[in-house]
Amino acid sequence: MGALDGLMQGFQVAFSLQGILFVLIGVVTGTLIGMMPGLGPISAIAIMIPVTYGMNPSSALVMMAGVYYGAVFGGSTSSILLNAPGISGTVATSFDGYPMAQRGEAGKALAIAAISSFVGGTVSVVLLMLFAPALAQVAVSFGPPQYFALMFLGLTAISSLSEGSTVKALISATVGFMVATIGIDAQTGTNRFTFNNPNLMEGVDFLVIALGLFALAEVCFLVKNRKDQSLSKQGDIGNLRLSKQDFKEMKGPMTRQSFLGFVLGVLPGAGATIASFIGYITEKRIAKKPEEFGKGSIKGVAAPETANNAATSGAFVPLLSLGIPGSGTTAVMLGAFLVLDIQPGPLLVTDRPEVFWGIIASMYIGNVFLLILNLPLIPYIAKILKISRPMLISLVIIFSLIGVYSISFSTFDLYLLLLFGLLGYLMRLFSFPAAPFILAFILGGMMEQAFRQALTASGGSLMVLIEDPVSIALLSISVLSFIVPIIRNRVRQRADHEGTEQ
């Protein structure tokens, strides 16, 4: 069966009354869950697995897929309005989305996020349909050396995430690395930096750090500056209409990050979070005015939102084609497949084409539903900013506490949340950027694991890192991405100096 014939069969499943209903239920549920800090698609899909007992497998999996990309689609709302990321994949959206909301452009930021998410999701579904089997083989060919090189490439962007001093950015990243090492060593089984506290043996959850460094730190900032009149625009929704110039600025990031996000989503372990960070960093590196990023740049919202939604579809490539989960959410999805007596892998497209192509076809419909549902609701969603500041601060604190507690039902995590909230406030007070901390925390554990696995396989030889063409290419790009900005800044400084002398 060809791809077009299979897609037609998939549309028969997706366009049936039952299919449309379950796609709608999935995307609405996912969007609402994505807006709430802490819950995320993993919890939603896990909860829905018992609900799907006795359901038609195609309908059940279409619904759970809708929850997944719906949550990523909706996760930008709290990031933009409250600086409280709904899911980890929307942390990068807050870098420019929240500053836009602060200057009275919340509606515009939400519209950019919705359109970018739609474009990234739709383009990636087309790529999923055309290249799933071939890209699955590429994903499998990535071993520890290649993953180490990819993570190293991501870390070279730390200097790009600094809002001022590069030294402060490196200090922030170093602390992020240190936090990433907390817990039981996966290879030796020894405790690292747990201080004999059993609550730290599994490490620190990403959401605890994200909500602490962003949401609670912002709460502290608002309380400290409660009399500051410069924050008065934060309650304004602003104009929702996007001008031709806005679309022109969005066009490049949406095009590039649709492809880059999809490719990163295909790689097992990368996922929407890394895709959003790399998408944001890439656009900042190539921008003519990189200094605008972090201050409410349209490109700074469009890039991560396009990349994370594209990565969501990309994560289905190894799941559907090889039966290998590419992220935590698709790992839970794999469990749902098995519960429904469906074995994902190379034979899925021939044995159960209605499932394989039904999921892909439902993504087309789901992305349209998400755009139709979210754009008209933006004026109402943005009215969250009209809530009085004391009430808004209370709601952010409550949602953050509930979100963190719902992960592990541990009061110790609540203390950690407060600790990272205080740390985030102090970092902001002394101009230490939080983004390098987050990036180093995300990549640090994965980079260390890939490095140690590569050395184990090679008997301790570092040459294994530069034996493969892919590794060499990624490491070369890493060196260039680190050197080129330095050279460009020096050239710019020299030109400015010569201009002042004249």
FENUR-V796649 format. One record per residue. N is the residue number from 1. PHI is phi as a letter, one per 30 degrees, with the letter a starting at -180 (999 if undefined). OMEGA is omega in degrees with one decimal (* if undefined). D_LAST is the distance of its C-alpha to the last C-alpha in whole Angstrom. Layout:
((N	PHI	OMEGA	D_LAST) (N	PHI	OMEGA	D_LAST))
This chain:
((1	999	178.8	70) (2	d	-178.7	67) (3	d	-178.2	64) (4	d	177.7	65) (5	d	178.7	68) (6	d	179.1	68) (7	d	176.8	65) (8	d	176.9	68) (9	d	177.8	70) (10	d	178.7	67) (11	d	175.0	67) (12	d	176.6	71) (13	d	-174.3	70) (14	d	-176.2	67) (15	d	172.3	68) (16	d	-179.1	72) (17	e	178.9	73) (18	d	-179.3	73) (19	d	-179.7	70) (20	d	-179.0	68) (21	d	-176.9	69) (22	d	173.3	68) (23	d	-179.6	65) (24	d	178.4	64) (25	d	-178.2	66) (26	d	-175.8	63) (27	d	177.9	60) (28	d	178.1	61) (29	d	-179.9	62) (30	d	-179.9	59) (31	d	-179.9	57) (32	d	179.7	58) (33	d	179.0	59) (34	d	179.6	55) (35	d	-176.0	54) (36	c	-178.8	56) (37	e	172.1	54) (38	j	-174.7	56) (39	d	174.7	59) (40	i	-175.8	57) (41	d	-178.7	59) (42	d	179.9	60) (43	d	-176.8	63) (44	d	-179.1	63) (45	d	179.0	64) (46	d	179.4	66) (47	d	-174.8	68) (48	d	-179.4	69) (49	e	177.6	71) (50	d	-179.2	74) (51	d	-174.7	74) (52	d	178.3	74) (53	e	177.3	77) (54	i	179.7	79) (55	d	171.7	76) (56	d	-176.0	76) (57	e	-179.6	73) (58	d	-179.3	71) (59	d	-178.5	71) (60	d	-177.5	70) (61	d	174.7	67) (62	d	179.8	66) (63	d	-178.1	66) (64	d	173.8	64) (65	d	177.0	62) (66	d	176.5	61) (67	d	-177.2	61) (68	d	-175.9	58) (69	d	173.7	56) (70	d	178.5	56) (71	d	177.8	55) (72	d	178.8	52) (73	d	-174.9	51) (74	d	-175.6	52) (75	d	-178.6	51) (76	d	-174.0	47) (77	e	-179.1	49) (78	d	176.4	49) (79	d	-177.2	46) (80	d	-173.3	44) (81	d	-170.9	46) (82	b	-173.6	47) (83	i	179.0	45) (84	b	-174.9	48) (85	e	179.2	48) (86	d	175.9	51) (87	b	-175.7	52) (88	d	-177.6	49) (89	d	-178.9	48) (90	c	177.7	46) (91	d	-178.0	44) (92	d	178.8	41) (93	d	-177.7	42) (94	d	-176.8	41) (95	e	179.2	38) (96	c	179.8	36) (97	d	-179.1	40) (98	d	174.2	40) (99	e	176.3	37) (100	d	178.2	38) (101	d	180.0	41) (102	d	-179.8	40) (103	c	172.7	37) (104	i	-179.8	40) (105	b	-178.3	40) (106	d	-180.0	43) (107	d	179.2	45) (108	d	179.7	42) (109	d	179.0	42) (110	d	178.0	45) (111	d	177.2	45) (112	d	-179.6	42) (113	d	-178.3	44) (114	d	-178.5	48) (115	d	179.6	46) (116	d	178.1	44) (117	d	179.7	48) (118	d	-179.0	50) (119	d	179.7	47) (120	d	179.9	47) (121	d	-177.4	51) (122	d	179.7	52) (123	d	-178.3	50) (124	d	177.0	51) (125	d	175.9	55) (126	d	178.7	55) (127	d	177.3	53) (128	d	-179.8	56) (129	d	-172.7	59) (130	d	-167.0	57) (131	b	-175.8	56) (132	e	-177.1	58) (133	d	-177.6	61) (134	d	-178.8	58) (135	d	176.9	55) (136	d	178.1	58) (137	d	176.5	59) (138	d	-179.4	55) (139	d	-179.4	55) (140	d	-177.6	58) (141	d	178.7	56) (142	d	177.4	54) (143	c	-179.4	55) (144	e	179.4	54) (145	d	-179.5	51) (146	d	178.6	50) (147	d	177.4	50) (148	d	-179.9	48) (149	d	179.1	45) (150	d	178.6	45) (151	d	178.5	45) (152	d	176.7	42) (153	d	178.2	40) (154	d	-177.5	40) (155	d	178.7	39) (156	d	-179.3	36) (157	d	-177.5	35) (158	e	-180.0	35) (159	d	178.9	31) (160	d	-178.4	31) (161	d	179.8	33) (162	d	-178.8	31) (163	c	-179.7	30) (164	a	-177.7	28) (165	d	176.0	29) (166	d	178.3	30) (167	d	178.5	32) (168	d	177.4	34) (169	d	179.5	34) (170	d	176.3	36) (171	d	178.4	38) (172	e	179.3	39) (173	d	179.3	40) (174	d	177.4	42) (175	d	176.7	44) (176	d	174.9	45) (177	e	-177.6	46) (178	d	179.5	48) (179	d	-179.7	50) (180	d	-178.2	50) (181	d	-179.2	53) (182	d	177.1	55) (183	k	-179.8	59) (184	d	177.0	61) (185	d	-175.5	60) (186	d	-176.3	61) (187	c	-176.3	62) (188	c	-179.4	63) (189	i	179.7	65) (190	d	177.8	63) (191	d	178.9	62) (192	b	175.6	58) (193	h	177.6	57) (194	c	-179.9	60) (195	h	178.9	61) (196	i	177.4	64) (197	c	-177.1	64) (198	d	-179.7	65) (199	d	-178.2	63) (200	c	-175.0	60) (201	d	178.8	62) (202	c	179.7	61) (203	i	-179.6	57) (204	c	-178.6	55) (205	d	-178.4	55) (206	e	-175.3	52) (207	d	177.3	52) (208	e	-179.1	53) (209	d	-176.6	49) (210	d	-179.5	48) (211	d	178.6	50) (212	d	-175.4	49) (213	d	-177.0	45) (214	c	-173.4	45) (215	d	-177.2	48) (216	d	175.7	49) (217	d	177.1	45) (218	d	176.7	44) (219	d	178.5	48) (220	d	-179.9	47) (221	d	-179.8	43) (222	d	178.1	45) (223	d	-178.9	48) (224	d	-176.3	45) (225	c	-174.9	43) (226	d	-180.0	46) (227	c	-177.0	45) (228	d	-178.0	42) (229	d	-178.4	41) (230	d	179.6	38) (231	c	-174.6	41) (232	d	-179.4	43) (233	d	-174.8	41) (234	d	178.7	43) (235	d	-179.4	46) (236	d	178.9	45) (237	d	178.9	46) (238	i	-178.5	43) (239	d	-178.7	43) (240	d	-175.0	45) (241	d	177.1	44) (242	c	-179.5	41) (243	d	176.3	39) (244	d	178.7	38) (245	d	177.7	35) (246	d	179.0	36) (247	d	178.3	39) (248	d	177.6	36) (249	d	-177.9	34) (250	d	-171.3	37) (251	e	-177.5	38) (252	d	178.8	36) (253	e	-179.1	37) (254	d	179.9	41) (255	d	-176.3	41) (256	d	-173.4	40) (257	d	173.5	42) (258	d	-179.8	45) (259	d	-178.4	45) (260	d	179.2	44) (261	d	179.3	46) (262	d	-179.1	49) (263	d	179.0	48) (264	d	177.2	48) (265	d	179.4	51) (266	d	-176.5	53) (267	d	179.4	52) (268	e	177.9	55) (269	j	-178.3	53) (270	d	172.7	50) (271	i	-173.4	51) (272	d	-177.1	49) (273	d	179.9	47) (274	d	179.0	45) (275	d	-178.8	45) (276	d	178.7	43) (277	d	-178.6	41) (278	d	176.0	40) (279	d	179.3	39) (280	d	-177.2	37) (281	d	-179.9	35) (282	e	-179.4	35) (283	d	178.5	33) (284	d	-179.0	31) (285	d	-175.1	30) (286	c	-177.9	29) (287	d	176.2	28) (288	d	179.2	24) (289	b	-177.7	24) (290	d	-179.6	26) (291	d	178.1	25) (292	d	-179.9	27) (293	d	-177.2	30) (294	i	-178.3	33) (295	b	-179.9	32) (296	j	-179.9	34) (297	d	176.7	33) (298	d	178.7	35) (299	d	-179.9	35) (300	d	174.7	35) (301	c	-175.9	39) (302	d	-174.4	40) (303	d	-178.7	39) (304	d	179.9	41) (305	d	175.5	44) (306	d	-175.3	44) (307	d	-175.6	44) (308	d	177.5	47) (309	d	175.7	49) (310	d	179.3	49) (311	d	179.3	50) (312	d	176.8	53) (313	d	179.0	54) (314	d	-179.0	53) (315	d	178.5	55) (316	d	-178.8	58) (317	d	179.2	58) (318	d	-179.9	59) (319	d	-176.0	62) (320	d	-173.2	63) (321	d	-174.8	63) (322	b	-175.5	64) (323	i	-179.6	65) (324	c	178.8	62) (325	d	-178.3	61) (326	c	-179.9	57) (327	a	179.0	56) (328	d	-179.4	58) (329	d	179.0	59) (330	d	173.2	60) (331	d	175.7	62) (332	d	176.5	64) (333	d	177.0	64) (334	e	176.1	66) (335	d	178.4	69) (336	d	175.7	69) (337	e	-176.4	70) (338	d	177.4	72) (339	d	-179.8	74) (340	d	178.1	74) (341	i	175.5	76) (342	c	179.7	73) (343	c	178.0	72) (344	d	-178.9	68) (345	l	-175.5	67) (346	e	-176.7	68) (347	d	-176.3	71) (348	d	-176.2	70) (349	d	179.1	69) (350	c	-177.9	72) (351	d	-178.6	74) (352	b	-177.7	73) (353	d	-179.5	71) (354	d	177.4	71) (355	d	-177.9	69) (356	e	-176.0	67) (357	d	177.0	66) (358	d	177.9	67) (359	d	-179.1	64) (360	d	-179.7	61) (361	d	-179.5	63) (362	d	179.1	63) (363	d	174.3	59) (364	e	-177.3	58) (365	d	-178.1	60) (366	d	178.8	59) (367	d	176.5	55) (368	d	177.4	56) (369	e	-177.6	58) (370	d	179.8	56) (371	d	-178.9	53) (372	d	-178.2	56) (373	d	-171.9	57) (374	d	-177.3	54) (375	e	179.4	52) (376	d	-176.8	54) (377	d	-176.7	55) (378	e	179.6	51) (379	e	-178.9	51) (380	d	178.5	54) (381	d	-177.4	53) (382	d	178.6	50) (383	d	172.7	52) (384	e	-178.9	52) (385	d	178.2	49) (386	d	178.1	51) (387	d	-179.7	53) (388	e	-173.8	53) (389	e	178.0	51) (390	e	178.9	53) (391	d	-179.5	55) (392	d	178.0	53) (393	d	179.7	52) (394	d	-179.6	56) (395	d	178.8	56) (396	d	179.7	53) (397	d	-177.9	55) (398	d	-179.6	58) (399	d	179.0	57) (400	d	-179.7	55) (401	d	179.5	58) (402	d	-179.1	60) (403	d	-179.6	58) (404	d	-177.9	58) (405	d	-178.2	62) (406	d	-179.6	63) (407	d	-173.2	61) (408	b	-177.2	63) (409	h	-178.8	65) (410	c	177.1	64) (411	d	178.4	64) (412	d	178.1	62) (413	d	177.6	59) (414	d	176.1	59) (415	d	176.9	58) (416	d	178.4	55) (417	e	178.7	54) (418	d	179.4	54) (419	d	179.8	52) (420	d	173.6	49) (421	d	177.1	49) (422	d	178.2	48) (423	d	179.3	46) (424	d	178.6	44) (425	d	179.3	43) (426	d	177.7	42) (427	d	179.5	40) (428	d	-178.8	38) (429	d	-177.7	39) (430	c	173.0	37) (431	i	170.9	34) (432	c	-177.2	36) (433	d	-179.5	36) (434	d	-176.2	39) (435	d	177.2	39) (436	d	176.4	38) (437	e	-178.8	42) (438	d	-177.7	43) (439	d	179.8	42) (440	d	178.1	43) (441	d	-178.8	46) (442	d	-173.5	47) (443	d	-173.5	46) (444	e	-178.8	47) (445	d	-179.4	51) (446	d	-179.6	51) (447	d	179.2	49) (448	d	-179.5	51) (449	d	179.6	54) (450	d	-179.3	53) (451	d	-177.6	52) (452	d	176.5	55) (453	d	178.7	57) (454	d	179.4	55) (455	d	178.0	56) (456	d	-178.6	59) (457	d	-176.6	60) (458	c	-178.5	59) (459	i	177.1	60) (460	j	-178.7	57) (461	d	178.1	55) (462	d	-178.9	51) (463	d	-179.2	51) (464	d	-178.1	53) (465	d	-177.9	49) (466	b	178.5	48) (467	d	-175.3	51) (468	c	-180.0	51) (469	e	179.7	48) (470	d	178.8	48) (471	d	-179.8	47) (472	d	-179.0	45) (473	d	-179.0	43) (474	d	178.8	42) (475	d	177.8	41) (476	d	177.2	39) (477	d	179.3	37) (478	d	179.8	37) (479	d	-179.5	35) (480	d	-179.4	33) (481	d	177.7	32) (482	d	-174.8	31) (483	d	-173.7	29) (484	e	178.4	27) (485	d	178.9	26) (486	d	179.2	25) (487	d	-178.7	23) (488	d	178.9	21) (489	d	179.7	20) (490	d	177.1	18) (491	d	179.8	17) (492	d	178.9	15) (493	d	179.7	14) (494	d	179.7	12) (495	d	178.3	11) (496	d	-179.3	10) (497	d	178.1	9) (498	d	178.4	6) (499	d	178.7	5) (500	d	178.5	5) (501	d	178.9	4) (502	d	*	0))
